[in-house]
Amino acid sequence: METKKKITAKSVITTILFVLFIILLGTIAVTGRLLFESLKWLRDAWGDVSFTTAVFQMQTPMIGVDSNIVNEYVEAAVVPTILLCGIPLVINLVIALLIRHFHFFIPVSGRKKERKLTYRFFMAYGALLVILASWIDVPAVAEDTGMDDYIANSLKGGSSFYQDYYVYPEKVSLTFPEKKRNLVMIYMESMETTYASTDVGGGKPENYIPNLTQLAFDNAFFSDSAELGGCTQTFGSSWTIAAMLASTSGVPYVIPVEDNSMINYTSFLPGLTALGDILEENGYSNYFCCGSDARFGGRRLYLTDHGDYHFCDFLFALDNGYVPEDYSYGWGMEDKKVFMMAKAELSRAAASDEPFNFTILTADTHFPDGITCEDCDYSMEENQYGMCISCSDRHVAAFVHWMQKQDWYENTTVVLIGDHLSMNETFWDDLPAGYERHMYDCFLNLPAGLNERHMKSRQFSNEDYFPTILAAMGVQIEGERLGLGTNLFSEEETVLEEVGPDRYNDELATNMTYITAHFD
């Protein structure tokens, strides 16, 4: 008869350490598999979107996000992780316990010692095999999505790039015209000149944006070529709030994870001077209108801290009867209803004696397939994304034409901007070889003297919109530069033109800590 073995402190500690070791191995295995599946989903669903974008989205609240994206991620990344990693770990544990308690695979003689060693060896060896299987493909997909570059850039020491090129707006003399002009700015989700036909400089056999094309040629726009080109997407501005930050403050969204003030949700780079700050200081009322919850992505926080904007978002629409109480459509409500609400709120803003800045954000052209509405041309139903692009083209143009009929339009500058390149990866098979995609821009109803400089071939980024928007309102800018941006109506070179795209992107990525060190 076997005597019961006395439990000693040593055996308890050994057991605890072994259990912790196995938990650690399991965690490493699950992390590797989830990382691989997440990066694979990021690449397959979002295409060339930077890893920086993914990091940003992971650290911002999910308030207002389309639940379909969350569901897609769970199906594409979480479920395979459970099936391909979690289940093997559980099977490994079950077999180990069978060895430990029921003597599986162990000879009768000497089974006490062999049983303990065998089950521990099996658990550790099995977990290590799962780790190997989970991590083996991570390096390749990490390189493909830019994760390795993100990590490398995070570890690099900074340079003097910002000291050499950043211009503090508060140190620059800004002279507004005697009669201050209003501003209406429309950020158009994923709006590229690529959607135009090749005969005008676009990349498609047919023109999906004929109205926006005509607006550009009839007014003022900037291009990288002599045709309909546009803005170059650069590091740290490839998603909506990042593009908004860059175009209204002259800096990219390159905030390191550990220093991101968004984590606390109490302030957004309070030391930064942005377009909203400048306009508020000069007597403007700022407004932001969108069809989703303005809190998503930190938009409300940024615009509240920098311009004390009034918000006309989905929650506002629910509270003020623009949509029924139980209404929900994609992100919140479709652009058709956003423009309907914008007309009413813009008319109310224009009735005030104060100059106004009214910013609108569209969403119907969001990846992966866009959001349809009753105004879409359903003869294009088999090409849903193209159908949504064409529908957005008509909505924006109709809204512009409505504004042009209003009494207040005469003293109002209108700016149309594509926020970033589309993340849809199934729409580009017919692009000409070597074609480079760019974001759309158009400036309407400019002060006298600016129109003759439209369609000038030059390289520019979202940062350059910051001073250019003010110049489009008739503001005289000392030195023609603000932030990292250059007034495109001037003869000054942009930073992108001066240093070239490769160095520009590398410098933004390398100097990621400058923003929080100087503006947080």
C-alpha positions in Angstrom: 0.0 0.0 0.0 1.4 3.3 -1.0 1.8 6.0 1.6 0.4 9.4 0.9 3.2 11.7 -0.1 3.7 14.7 2.1 3.0 18.0 0.4 6.0 20.3 0.9 6.5 24.0 0.2 9.0 23.1 -2.4 6.6 20.9 -4.3 3.8 23.6 -4.1 6.2 26.3 -5.4 7.4 24.0 -8.2 3.9 23.2 -9.2 2.9 26.9 -9.2 5.9 27.9 -11.2 5.2 25.1 -13.7 1.5 26.1 -14.1 2.6 29.8 -14.6 5.1 28.6 -17.1 2.5 26.7 -19.1 0.1 29.7 -18.9 2.9 31.9 -20.2 3.5 29.5 -23.1 -0.2 29.4 -23.9 -0.5 33.1 -23.8 2.5 33.5 -26.2 0.9 30.9 -28.5 -2.5 32.6 -28.5 -0.9 36.1 -28.9 1.0 34.9 -31.9 -1.9 33.3 -33.6 -4.2 36.3 -32.9 -1.5 38.7 -34.1 -1.1 36.7 -37.3 -4.8 36.4 -38.0 -5.3 40.1 -37.2 -2.5 41.2 -39.5 -3.8 38.9 -42.2 -7.3 40.4 -41.8 -5.9 43.9 -41.8 -4.1 43.2 -45.1 -7.0 41.4 -46.8 -9.7 43.8 -45.7 -7.9 47.2 -45.6 -5.1 46.6 -48.2 -2.3 49.1 -48.0 -3.5 50.8 -44.8 -0.5 51.4 -42.5 0.0 49.5 -39.3 0.0 52.9 -37.6 -3.7 53.2 -38.6 -4.5 49.8 -37.0 -2.6 50.8 -33.8 -4.7 54.0 -33.6 -8.0 52.2 -34.1 -7.1 49.7 -31.4 -6.5 52.4 -28.9 -9.6 54.5 -29.6 -13.0 53.8 -28.2 -15.4 51.7 -30.3 -18.2 54.2 -29.7 -19.9 54.9 -33.0 -18.1 52.2 -35.1 -20.1 50.1 -37.5 -20.7 46.8 -35.7 -20.2 44.9 -39.0 -16.5 45.7 -38.9 -16.3 44.2 -35.4 -18.2 41.2 -36.5 -15.9 40.7 -39.5 -12.8 41.0 -37.3 -14.2 38.4 -34.9 -15.0 36.0 -37.7 -11.7 36.5 -39.5 -9.3 36.7 -36.6 -10.8 35.6 -33.2 -12.6 32.5 -34.4 -9.5 31.1 -36.3 -7.4 31.8 -33.2 -9.7 29.7 -31.1 -9.9 26.9 -33.6 -6.2 26.8 -34.6 -4.6 27.6 -31.3 -7.0 27.4 -28.4 -8.3 24.0 -29.2 -4.8 22.4 -29.7 -3.8 23.8 -26.3 -6.9 22.4 -24.7 -6.2 19.0 -26.3 -2.6 19.1 -25.2 -3.8 19.8 -21.6 -6.3 17.0 -21.7 -3.7 14.5 -22.9 -1.3 15.7 -20.2 -3.9 15.2 -17.5 -4.6 11.7 -18.8 -0.9 11.0 -18.5 -0.9 12.5 -15.0 -3.9 10.8 -13.5 -4.6 7.7 -15.6 -1.0 6.6 -16.6 -1.6 6.9 -20.3 1.6 6.1 -22.3 3.6 5.2 -19.2 4.8 1.8 -18.1 3.6 0.5 -14.8 7.1 0.3 -13.2 8.3 3.5 -11.7 5.2 5.3 -12.8 5.2 7.9 -10.1 8.3 9.7 -11.2 7.8 9.0 -14.9 4.2 10.1 -14.7 5.1 13.5 -13.3 8.0 14.0 -15.7 6.1 12.8 -18.8 3.0 14.9 -18.3 5.1 18.0 -17.6 7.3 17.3 -20.6 4.3 16.7 -22.8 2.5 19.9 -21.7 5.6 22.0 -22.3 6.6 20.4 -25.5 3.0 20.6 -26.9 2.7 24.2 -25.9 6.0 25.0 -27.6 4.8 23.2 -30.8 1.6 25.4 -30.8 3.8 28.5 -30.3 5.9 27.5 -33.2 2.9 26.9 -35.4 1.3 30.2 -34.2 4.3 32.4 -34.8 6.0 30.9 -37.9 4.1 33.1 -40.4 4.0 36.3 -38.3 7.3 37.9 -39.6 6.2 37.7 -43.2 2.7 39.2 -42.7 4.2 41.8 -40.3 6.5 43.0 -43.0 3.6 43.0 -45.5 1.5 45.2 -43.2 4.3 47.5 -42.1 4.3 46.3 -38.5 8.1 45.8 -38.6 8.6 49.4 -39.9 6.3 50.7 -37.2 8.4 49.0 -34.4 11.7 50.1 -36.0 10.5 53.7 -36.3 9.3 53.6 -32.7 12.8 52.6 -31.6 14.7 55.2 -33.7 16.1 58.3 -32.3 14.6 61.6 -33.6 16.2 64.1 -35.9 15.9 67.9 -36.2 13.2 67.6 -38.8 10.5 69.4 -36.8 13.0 72.0 -35.6 13.9 72.7 -39.2 10.5 72.7 -40.8 7.7 73.1 -38.2 6.3 76.6 -38.0 4.4 77.5 -34.8 1.1 79.2 -35.9 1.0 81.3 -32.7 4.3 82.9 -33.7 3.1 83.8 -37.2 1.3 87.0 -38.1 -2.1 86.2 -39.6 -4.1 89.0 -41.2 -7.8 88.4 -41.8 -9.6 90.5 -44.4 -11.7 93.4 -43.1 -14.8 91.4 -43.9 -14.1 87.9 -42.7 -15.2 85.2 -45.1 -17.2 82.1 -43.9 -15.8 78.6 -44.5 -17.7 75.5 -45.5 -15.4 72.4 -45.7 -16.5 69.0 -46.7 -14.3 66.0 -45.9 -15.3 63.3 -48.4 -14.7 59.8 -47.2 -12.1 58.0 -49.3 -12.6 60.4 -52.2 -9.9 60.0 -54.8 -9.3 61.5 -58.2 -8.6 57.9 -59.2 -12.4 57.4 -59.6 -12.3 59.8 -62.6 -11.7 58.6 -66.1 -8.2 58.3 -67.6 -8.9 61.0 -70.2 -9.0 63.7 -67.4 -6.2 62.3 -65.3 -8.1 59.7 -63.3 -7.5 55.9 -63.3 -10.8 54.4 -64.4 -12.2 53.6 -67.9 -15.4 55.5 -66.9 -15.8 58.6 -64.8 -17.4 57.7 -61.4 -17.2 61.4 -60.3 -18.2 63.5 -63.3 -19.7 66.3 -61.1 -16.7 66.6 -58.8 -14.5 66.5 -61.9 -16.4 69.4 -63.4 -16.4 71.4 -60.1 -12.6 71.0 -60.0 -12.0 72.2 -63.6 -14.5 75.1 -63.1 -12.9 76.3 -60.0 -9.5 75.9 -58.3 -7.7 72.7 -57.4 -4.1 71.4 -56.9 -2.6 68.4 -58.6 0.6 66.5 -58.7 0.3 66.6 -62.5 -1.1 68.8 -65.3 -4.3 66.8 -65.1 -6.8 66.0 -62.4 -4.5 64.6 -59.7 -4.4 65.6 -56.1 -3.0 65.2 -52.6 -0.3 62.6 -51.8 -1.1 60.4 -48.8 1.8 60.4 -46.3 2.7 58.7 -43.1 0.2 59.3 -40.2 -2.7 60.6 -42.2 -4.3 57.6 -43.8 -7.5 57.4 -41.7 -10.2 60.0 -41.1 -9.2 61.7 -37.8 -5.5 61.6 -38.8 -6.4 63.3 -42.1 -8.5 65.9 -40.2 -5.7 66.5 -37.7 -3.1 66.9 -40.5 -5.2 69.2 -42.7 -6.2 71.5 -39.8 -3.0 71.6 -37.7 -0.2 70.8 -40.1 1.0 67.7 -38.2 0.4 64.0 -38.9 -1.2 61.7 -36.4 2.1 60.0 -35.2 1.4 59.8 -31.5 3.1 56.8 -29.8 0.8 54.3 -28.1 2.1 54.8 -24.6 1.9 58.6 -24.8 -1.4 59.0 -26.6 -3.5 61.4 -24.6 -6.5 59.7 -26.3 -6.2 56.9 -23.8 -7.5 59.2 -21.0 -10.1 60.8 -23.2 -9.7 64.1 -21.4 -7.6 66.2 -23.9 -6.3 66.0 -27.4 -2.8 67.6 -27.8 -3.8 70.8 -25.8 -0.6 72.6 -26.7 -1.3 72.4 -30.5 -2.7 75.4 -32.4 -5.2 74.2 -35.0 -7.5 75.8 -37.6 -10.4 75.8 -35.1 -8.3 77.6 -32.5 -7.4 80.3 -35.0 -10.9 80.8 -36.2 -12.4 80.8 -32.7 -9.9 83.4 -31.6 -10.9 85.6 -34.6 -14.6 85.5 -33.7 -15.8 82.5 -35.7 -18.4 79.9 -34.6 -17.2 76.4 -35.5 -19.5 73.5 -36.5 -19.0 69.9 -37.3 -21.6 67.8 -39.0 -21.5 64.0 -39.6 -23.8 61.0 -39.8 -22.1 58.9 -37.1 -21.4 59.5 -33.4 -18.9 62.3 -33.4 -17.0 60.7 -30.5 -15.7 57.9 -32.7 -12.0 58.1 -33.4 -11.6 61.1 -31.1 -13.2 63.6 -33.5 -15.4 65.2 -30.9 -12.5 65.5 -28.4 -10.1 67.0 -30.9 -12.6 69.5 -32.2 -13.9 70.5 -28.8 -10.3 71.1 -27.5 -9.4 73.0 -30.7 -12.2 75.4 -31.6 -15.1 74.5 -29.3 -17.1 73.2 -32.2 -20.9 72.7 -32.1 -21.7 69.2 -33.1 -24.5 68.1 -35.5 -23.9 64.3 -35.4 -26.1 61.2 -35.3 -27.0 61.7 -31.7 -27.9 65.4 -32.5 -30.0 64.1 -35.4 -31.9 61.8 -33.0 -32.5 64.5 -30.4 -33.6 67.1 -32.9 -36.0 65.0 -35.1 -33.8 64.7 -38.2 -34.3 60.9 -38.0 -36.7 58.7 -36.0 -35.7 57.7 -32.5 -35.0 54.1 -33.6 -33.2 55.0 -36.8 -30.0 53.2 -37.7 -28.3 52.9 -41.1 -24.7 51.7 -41.3 -22.6 54.1 -39.2 -25.7 56.0 -38.1 -27.4 57.7 -41.0 -26.6 58.0 -44.7 -25.1 61.1 -46.3 -28.4 62.1 -47.9 -29.8 62.8 -44.4 -26.5 64.4 -43.3 -26.8 67.0 -46.1 -30.4 67.5 -45.2 -29.5 68.3 -41.6 -26.5 70.4 -42.8 -28.7 72.6 -44.9 -30.9 73.4 -41.9 -28.0 73.9 -39.4 -25.9 75.8 -41.9 -28.8 78.2 -42.6 -29.1 78.7 -38.9 -25.4 79.4 -38.5 -25.5 81.9 -41.4 -28.3 83.8 -39.7 -25.9 84.8 -37.0 -23.9 88.0 -37.1 -20.7 85.9 -36.5 -18.6 84.4 -39.3 -18.8 80.6 -39.3 -16.8 77.6 -40.2 -19.1 74.7 -41.0 -17.3 71.3 -41.5 -19.1 68.2 -42.9 -17.9 64.6 -43.0 -19.4 62.1 -45.5 -19.3 58.3 -45.0 -21.2 56.6 -47.7 -18.0 55.7 -49.6 -16.4 54.0 -46.7 -14.8 50.6 -47.3 -15.4 47.7 -47.9 -18.4 48.3 -50.2 -19.8 51.7 -49.3 -23.3 52.4 -48.0 -26.2 52.6 -50.4 -29.2 54.9 -50.1 -32.5 55.4 -52.1 -30.7 57.9 -54.4 -28.2 55.3 -55.7 -28.3 54.2 -59.3 -29.2 50.5 -58.8 -28.5 49.7 -62.4 -24.9 49.6 -61.0 -25.9 47.2 -58.3 -23.3 44.6 -59.2 -20.6 47.2 -58.6 -21.8 48.5 -55.3 -18.7 50.5 -54.4 -18.7 52.3 -57.7 -22.5 52.9 -57.2 -21.8 54.5 -53.8 -19.0 56.6 -55.3 -21.3 57.9 -58.0 -24.0 58.6 -55.5 -21.7 60.6 -53.3 -20.5 62.5 -56.3 -24.1 63.6 -57.0 -24.9 64.4 -53.3 -21.8 66.6 -52.8 -22.4 68.5 -56.1 -26.1 69.0 -55.3 -25.2 70.4 -51.9 -22.6 72.8 -53.5 -25.2 73.9 -56.0 -27.7 74.5 -53.2 -25.1 76.6 -51.3 -24.4 78.7 -54.4 -28.0 79.8 -54.4 -27.9 81.1 -50.8 -27.5 84.7 -49.9 -24.5 84.0 -47.6 -22.6 82.1 -50.4 -21.1 85.3 -51.8 -18.9 85.7 -48.8 -18.1 82.0 -48.2 -15.1 79.9 -49.2 -15.9 76.3 -49.9 -13.3 73.5 -49.7 -13.8 69.9 -50.8 -11.2 67.4 -49.6 -10.9 63.6 -49.9 -9.7 62.7 -46.4 -7.6 59.7 -47.4 -7.1 57.0 -50.0 -9.8 54.3 -50.2 -9.2 51.1 -48.1 -11.3 49.1 -50.6 -8.9 46.6 -52.2 -11.2 45.1 -54.9 -11.7 48.2 -57.0 -8.3 48.8 -58.7 -7.7 45.9 -61.1 -8.3 48.2 -64.1 -5.8 51.0 -63.2 -3.2 51.9 -65.8 0.3 50.4 -65.1 2.3 52.7 -62.7 -0.7 54.9 -61.8 -0.4 56.6 -58.5 -3.6 57.3 -56.5 -4.2 60.7 -55.0 -7.0 62.4 -52.9 -9.4 64.9 -54.5 -9.3 68.6 -53.7 -11.3 71.6 -54.9 -11.5 75.2 -53.7 -14.6 77.3 -54.7 -15.6 80.9 -54.4 -12.1 82.2 -53.7 -11.1 85.8 -53.0 -9.9 87.8 -56.1 -6.4 86.9 -57.1 -6.2 83.2 -56.2 -8.0 81.5 -59.1 -5.3 82.0 -61.7 -3.0 79.7 -59.7 -5.3 76.6 -59.8 -4.2 73.3 -61.2 -0.5 74.0 -60.5 1.5 70.8 -60.7 3.1 70.2 -57.3 3.6 67.6 -54.6 1.6 68.2 -51.4 0.2 66.4 -48.4 -2.7 66.9 -46.0 -0.4 69.1 -43.8 -0.4 71.7 -46.6 -4.1 72.2 -46.4 -3.8 74.0 -43.0 -2.3 77.3 -44.3 -4.0 76.8 -47.8 -7.5 76.8 -46.3 -6.7 80.1 -44.4 -5.3 81.6 -47.6 -8.4 80.5 -49.5 -10.4 82.6 -46.9 -8.3 85.7 -47.8 -6.0 85.4 -44.8 -2.5 86.8 -45.3 0.1 84.4 -43.8 3.5 85.7 -42.8 6.0 83.4 -44.5 3.3 81.3 -46.2 3.8 78.4 -43.8 2.0 76.9 -40.7 2.9 73.7 -39.0 4.5 71.5 -41.6 2.2 72.9 -44.2 2.8 75.4 -47.0 0.2 77.7 -48.6 -0.3 76.1 -52.0 -1.5 79.4 -53.4 2.0 80.8 -52.8 5.2 80.1 -54.7 6.9 78.5 -51.6 7.9 74.9 -51.9 6.1 72.4 -49.7 8.2 70.3 -47.3 7.2 67.3 -49.4 8.7 68.9 -52.5 11.8 70.1 -50.7 12.8 66.8 -49.1 11.0 64.2 -51.3 8.3 61.7 -50.3 10.7 59.0 -49.0 12.5 61.3 -46.6 9.3 63.0 -45.6 7.6 59.8 -44.6 10.7 58.5 -42.9 11.1 61.7 -40.9 7.5 61.6 -39.8 7.8 58.0 -38.7 11.2 58.6 -37.0 10.1 61.7 -35.0 7.0 60.2 -33.5 7.6 61.5 -30.0 8.0 65.1 -31.0 4.2 65.7 -31.1 3.5 64.6 -27.6 6.7 66.1 -26.2 5.8 69.6 -27.5 2.0 69.6 -27.7 0.6 67.2 -25.1 
